[in-house]
């Protein structure tokens, strides 16, 4: 493999974040802006959760995000005012494992309608290096056969796709349109229960969003089918689901959690069989959770 032709992380990250955020304009308004009336007061942990709440809740919800635009979600620390605002919410949507401060605050909030997005789909164990398998390509099938013994060894560690030295349950589910759609369905059902008077609208909005995410998935499948290379480099190993979904190979410098103090030993190393092919530098430092500052307003598909 020619490492000089690796897929730049900027291309992958930009495509993912633009694809998801293009489904709706990135809102920076909070529930405190006024004019909310009797709307359901929703607190979202960070933008991917805020996006779901706003798209599915529509005109019936007033959404407040605990993470301001441009803030690295993993590093979030909550102010006392924010902690207090959670307990005043009618509904809380978060993703456990991304923001420890949020997880702790929600435990103490006492809010009845609290939804952890991680429970609405299946999490997988990923390390700093993840290889997906595109079963539509013969050469990928041959590669799987050639590495059958290695696959058995990896299976003992987890799911057979994790080639990195460190792993763990990967919470970056919003970067996979299929898993994000699964979460959207769960959020829709939970909003129907929390606010039955507007259940029909929540169901309609959920179906519309899932349809758009399905189109995005198809666009990825088509666009990545004949790429010259299947490998991309990232400083933050957040794209494991994306790699598995579309037959790509993620080679990460840091682990799933980009905070150095929490990175497991060996998280900066690739497996010996791939070390010689590792390029000298990474091509992106932007957080996949925050994405470009000015996302496109066009709907894909």
Buried (B, 14 or more C-beta within 10 A) or exposed (E): EEBEEBBBBBEBBBBBBBBBBBBBEBBEEBBEEEEBEEBBBBBBBBBBBBBBBBBBBBEBBBBBBBBEEEBBBBEBEBEEEBBEBBBEBBBBBBBBBBBBBBBEBBEEBEBEBBBBBBEBBEBBBBBBBBBBBBEEBEEBEEEBEEBEEBBEEBEEBBBBBBBBBBBBBBBBBBBBBBBBBBBBBBBBBBBBEBBEEBBEBBBEBBEBBBEBBBBBBEBBBEEBEEBEBBBBBBBBBBBBBBBBBBBBBBBBBBBBBBEEEEBBEEBBBBBEEBEEEBEEEBBBEBBBBBBEEEBBEEEBB
